[in-house]
Amino acid sequence: MNYNLLTMSSAWYDLVVIGGGPAGATLACLAKKYNPKRKILLLERARFPRHHVGESLLPEVVPILKEMGVHRKIERAGFPRKVGAVYAWGKDRRPWFADFGQLKIDRRIYRATRLPDDCDFAWQVDRSLYDKILLDHAAERGVEVREGWEALELREESGEIRGLVARDGDGRRSFIAAGFVADCSGQASFLSRYRELRRPIPQLKNVAAYAYFKGGKWKYRIAGRPNATRIFIGSTPNGWFWHIPISREVTSVGLVVPAAHLKKRKITDIRRYFEASLRRCPEIWPLLRAAERVRAPGGGGDFFIQRDWSYRNVNSAGPGWIAAGDSALFVDPILSSGVLVAQLSAQRAAYTLGTFWNSNDARLKSELLRAYGEFYREATSGFLALAAFWYGNDRNANEWWAQARLALRHLLAVRLDDRKAFLLVSAGLAANYEKLQRYRGLLLRPNYPYVHIVSQFLGMRAALESVPAMGLDDIPSLVGRREVRSSWRMDPDKGRMVAGRELRLLPVRARSLTGHALTPRLPLGSVQTAVLERLDGKTSVRELARAAADAGNLPFATAAIAARGFLRELALLGGLKVRAGAAARGR
Ligand SMILES: Cc1cc2nc3c(=O)[nH]c(=O)nc-3n(C[C@H](O)[C@H](O)[C@H](O)COP(=O)(O)OP(=O)(O)OC[C@H]3O[C@@H](n4cnc5c(N)ncnc54)[C@H](O)[C@@H]3O)c2cc1C
């Protein structure tokens, strides 16, 4: 349809957000919080409260709710507190527990994640209420929210999005000009589809069927905490069930099966298949015997079928646009990751926009948008790896946990056993991977090829410059090419991204004399920490090495090599003055 834009009513906003789910409400609320003078409009085609699936949250959502200032309102809504998840797998139905509180027991994890005391739980929410609280809160904080408004078409000029055409509840169309458009339209993926950015993840093509039950029993009661419970996930021969109490009365129960299985077995009556499977589920069916099936909270029927095919966008941001939540990526719900990913990406998008608005540097701006896309991929990589593994392999808990450790290997400096690694991923902490590695603004990201990010580097510059000059002729022998790139860190005081630099040390593809492939050694976290803690103009390399040896319980010679290597890496990032060819062997 060809609109004459001049004849349509027009207004201008710094940011127009499409969609008022968790991603849209979070993005709009935080963008307004940190940029109060910006005009922000949110269009939501439904009128809230509206039904939505996706009820089990993860603990990492709690700090974001606090940052939005909506945490107490969610608390007052009285949703059941989720202390963890319980899984029963395959023929051996012995349940195993993944309680978030266990993370606190390991002091290394606790320190590394800076898990606040009250963040070892999440909520199991009625989404019609949860989403309404978030959206109303965004409006209260100054976002112009229009419910019953649907985004219809984008308007662009020379490849840059400049606004959109929307329809109000009475069917009237208007053109709305925008500096930025944020696509938070969920699986409708308004902008991503328009730009044909969406790519399915072939091994995760599933179908979900779900319903709501009133009067059923909770599977788990926790002594002394009447409102606390766990969700239950139980495998079936070809898929899995969820059992999620979302209030004292109502429980959400759903079945997820690969689409290929339904096709192969020629199952077309999915309601019957759901009911028959439920009666055969030994852990859930007894809880529902006395319960009645009810209509979904927020409206809709009493039975739902949803294609839950996982996908991701080739891009999550570009000139004049950014996408957050399901509109950019959707990972199968086996780990309850969707709402967290939606709110985490929205938080990051708000920080990205705040920085964008405050910069005139075109190169920096395009770098920011690229970094946002990279963040999205990294934040979801753990969930994606575990979901893909679960569907593609024997449902064996031990192997699933081991997979979590593999997924974390590139992200976390602390070494964990398989089960703790699983807990960390399933609490959503791995999605906030930067938090796992931050030490006083220094991000150490062991990766393959391994990466150091020094993001508050500029602030440390003065101290670093007075350290004796380092030579670069002594780069660890297993490490080859070096790359320095720009990198970003979130500054929660200002709601901005802070520029830093990132050093990549690419491994030499070589074999040792014994024929083994050589891999770079991971950085020694304790050495680097000790070096940073003591680094000032007066400290000698020998003293640094001594401190590193004590902190890491290492022989002096090993610590000295590691400390020197680390100082050289800092030099590569530009903070130390380097005399070409001069090898620093300690002072
Ligand atoms: C079967 C299943 C089970 C799940 N279980 C869980 C779970 O247990 N835990 C979990 O965390 N996640 C779960 N999820 C994922 C979760 O539902 C989503 O990840 C989450 O809702 C994403 O939030 P969002 O804000 O991106 O999108 P949404 O919540 O979908 O919000 C998008 C909003 O955009 C609006 N909209 C769409 N198009 C337009 C338009 N053109 N104009 C204006 N408005 C528009 C829609 O009306 C909607 O309100 C599950 C998903 C599925 C499919």
The ligand as a Gaussian input file, in Angstrom:
#p B3LYP/6-31G(d) Opt

LIG

0 1
 C        5.799000     -23.026000      24.588000
 C        6.628000     -21.930000      25.191000
 C        6.966000     -21.994000      26.531000
 C        7.746000     -20.982000      27.097000
 N        8.104000     -21.063000      28.414000
 C        8.910000     -20.106000      28.951000
 C        9.266000     -20.138000      30.335000
 O        8.882000     -21.016000      31.088000
 N       10.059000     -19.138000      30.798000
 C       10.504000     -18.119000      30.006000
 O       11.234000     -17.245000      30.488000
 N       10.146000     -18.060000      28.708000
 C        9.357000     -19.016000      28.165000
 N        8.986000     -18.921000      26.862000
 C        9.495000     -17.794000      26.061000
 C        8.756000     -16.486000      26.399000
 O        7.395000     -16.641000      26.200000
 C        9.281000     -15.377000      25.491000
 O       10.672000     -15.509000      25.345000
 C        8.975000     -13.968000      26.025000
 O        7.600000     -13.773000      26.113000
 C        9.599000     -12.929000      25.086000
 O        9.212000     -11.632000      25.448000
 P        9.109000     -10.484000      24.325000
 O        8.827000      -9.234000      25.048000
 O       10.260000     -10.566000      23.425000
 O        7.855000     -10.903000      23.430000
 P        6.337000     -11.039000      23.836000
 O        6.188000     -11.331000      25.254000
 O        5.730000     -12.003000      22.873000
 O        5.726000      -9.587000      23.573000
 C        5.602000      -9.081000      22.268000
 C        4.451000      -8.085000      22.236000
 O        4.467000      -7.443000      20.971000
 C        3.139000      -7.209000      20.557000
 N        3.155000      -7.044000      19.100000
 C        3.433000      -7.970000      18.155000
 N        3.364000      -7.425000      16.917000
 C        3.043000      -6.118000      17.083000
 C        2.829000      -5.042000      16.190000
 N        2.936000      -5.197000      14.860000
 N        2.511000      -3.826000      16.691000
 C        2.393000      -3.635000      18.039000
 N        2.569000      -4.643000      18.952000
 C        2.910000      -5.866000      18.473000
 C        2.412000      -8.449000      21.018000
 O        1.029000      -8.203000      21.173000
 C        3.100000      -8.739000      22.350000
 O        2.412000      -8.200000      23.456000
 C        8.186000     -19.906000      26.290000
 C        7.819000     -19.858000      24.954000
 C        7.060000     -20.852000      24.394000
 C        6.696000     -20.778000      22.945000

